Amino acid sequence: MVRIEEGWKKTLADEFEKPYFKSLTQKVKEEYSNPNYRIFPPGGKIFAAFDECPFDATKVVIIGQDPYHGLGQANGLCFSVAPGIKMPPSLVNIFNEVSQDTGAPFPKDGDLSRWAKQGVLLLNSSLTVRESSPASHSGIGWEEFTDAVVDKLNKEKENLVFILWGSHAIKKGEKIDRNKHLVLTSPHPSPLSAHRGFFGNHHFSKANDYLMKHSKAPIVW
């Protein structure tokens, strides 16, 4: 039985019964129990993005790729790190854009659970990773699961904002109905690409404008 927020549990019930998900669960269990590897995030945080942002409360979806693969970094929310953990460069760039776009002060820590609690689903394509080995758990079934999550949101909800940074996230959002939802795309916030159009994308203010236009409370970024 998958331990996950009740709204998501109901929405994804059919997904949890599919053969690929059962195979994925087995592979993930084996990885966590293998003494030769350290897997992130901690087991209890694998579904943190869903637990922190219930299905019924979801208003904005930000899609990342992999959990962070450094010790103590991954906390189950894409781009987020716990208080006390040094902010990775992509997250620093995200906060710089928030400040430039909205005037919000640069935060004291990189914990994005404050966004999640306001209805921002911080979804990675793969929900687990081996230490120091990016993309090590891609191709084991996570992408199929998170594609299904995006599909459910697309079909069952209206007037969501999908924020897609970089080619990987943009590809994952190809099937989103643009007549029903707002889809914002730009290069990735990593130092390699942020200057090619991430900075100045105004995604945070655009998301809030759209939410307010549809009678939803804006996000305090």
N, C-alpha and C positions, 0 to 999 in steps of 0.2 A: 504494500500500500504506500503510495506516494504521500508524504506529509507536505501539504501545500494549502494556502489560503482557500477557504471553502468555496468562494465564487469561482476561482480558477479550477478547483477540483471538479466542480460540476461542469464547467465549460469544456475541460480537457479530458473528461472521463473516458470518452471513446478512444482518445489518443493513448492513454495509459494501458489500454488493453491490446494494442496492436503489437504484432510480433517484433517489429523493429525496436519498439520501446522496451520490451522485455529483454531483448538482446542487449540494448544499450545499458539498461540497469545492471545486468550481469557484468558487462565489461567495466563499468564504473566501479562497481563493488570490488572487482578483482584489482583494479588499479589502486584503490584506496588501501586495500589490505596487503599490497605487495611491499615488502620491507625495502626493496631497492629504489622505490620512488617516493617522492613527496608530492602530493596532489593538492591543488588549490581550486577553489576556496576550501576552508574547513567543511567537512561533510554536512554539518547542520545549516550551512549557508548556501548550499547549491541553488535552492529555490528562493533565496532572499528577495530577489527582484519582485517576485509574485507576492510573497508574504508582506512586503512593505507597501505594495501598491495593489490593493484588491481589484479584481476584474471590474466590478461595478463603479469603482472610483477612477479608473484610468481615463485620462484626458490627453496625455502626451506620451509618445513612445520614442525613446532614443535607442538606436541600435548600435552596439559595439561588436567586436569580433570575438576576442578571447578574454578570459579573465587575465589579470596581471599574473606573471609567472615568477615574481620575486617573493621572497619570504615575507609574510605578514601583509602583503599588499591587497590581494583579492578579498573582497567581502561580499561577493554575490551580486553587486550592482555594477553595471558597466561604467568605466571611467572613475569609479569611486574608490577612495581608501579611507581607512578608519582614522579618527583623530590621533595625532601623534606620529603617523606615518608620513614620510616625506612625499609631497605631491609629485607624481610623474609629470614629465614635460607636457604631454597632451592635456592633462587636467589643468596645468598652469595656463596653457593657451586658451582653454575653455573659459576659465575664470576671467582671463584678460578680455576676451570677447564679451562676456556678460557685462563686465564693468564699462567697456566702451559703448556697448549697445544700450544698456539700461541705466547706467549711472550707479549701479549697486556696488558697494565696497568690496574689495578683494577679501574673500573669507579667511578665517583663521585656520581652518582645516579643510581636508578634501572629502569629508563625509557627505555624500549626496543623498543620504536617507531623508534629509530635510526636503529634497525635491520629491522623492518617492512618496512621502506622506501627503503630498499635495496632489498626487495623481499622475506622477511621471514614472512610467515603466522603463527601467534602465536595463534593457535586455541585451545580453551577449548572444551571439550566434551559437557558440559552444559554451556550455555552462561549467566546464571543468578543464583543467590543464595540468601537465606535469611541470614541476619546478624547472626553471631555466630552459624550457623547451616550448616556445610558442607554437601554436597550431597542432600540438601533439595529440589533442583529442578531437581534431576536426576529422570528419569522415567516419566516426563511430556511431552516428545516429542523432547527435545533438541538433545538426542543421535541419534535419527533417522535423524534429520536434518544434524548434523555434520558428520554422516556416509555418507550421500548423498554428502556432500562437498568433503570428501576424495575420494569417488567413481568418482566424476566428474573430480577431479584433476588427478586421476589415469588413467582414460580413455582418457581424452581430451588433456593432456599435456605429454611431454616426458622429460626424464632426470631430474626429480625433485629429491631432497634429502628429505626423510622423517626421522625425528629424533624422536624416540619413547623411552621415559624413563619410566620404570615401567610397571607392568603387564597390567594395564588399557590401556595405550597408545599402548602397543604392540598388545593387542587383537584388538584394533580399526584398526590397520594396517594390519591385517591378509590377507586381500584380495588384497593388493597392488601388482602389477606385478613387481616382482624383476628383470625381464629381461629388463624392460623399465625404472626403477627408482632405485636409491640407497636407501636402507632402513637400518638405523643404530639403533641398540637397545642396551639398557643397563639398570641396575637398576635405580631407581628414584633418583634425587638429594637431596631428603629430608635427614635430619640428621640420620634418622632411617636406611637408605639403601645406602647412597652415598659411604660408604667405602666398599660396596660389589661389586664394579665394575663400579660405575659412575665415580669416580676419576680415571683418566688414560684412559678413553675411547677414547680420541682424536677425538671426533665427529666433532669438529669445524674445525680442519685441514683436516680431511677426507672429510668433506662436500666441503671445498674449493678446494681440489685436484680434486674432481669429477666435480665440476662446471667448473674449468679451462680446464679439459680434454674435456669437451663438449662445449668449446668456450663461457662460460658464465663468467661474472665478479665475482670474489670471494667476500665474505661478509667481511666487516671490523667488526669483532666481538669486 
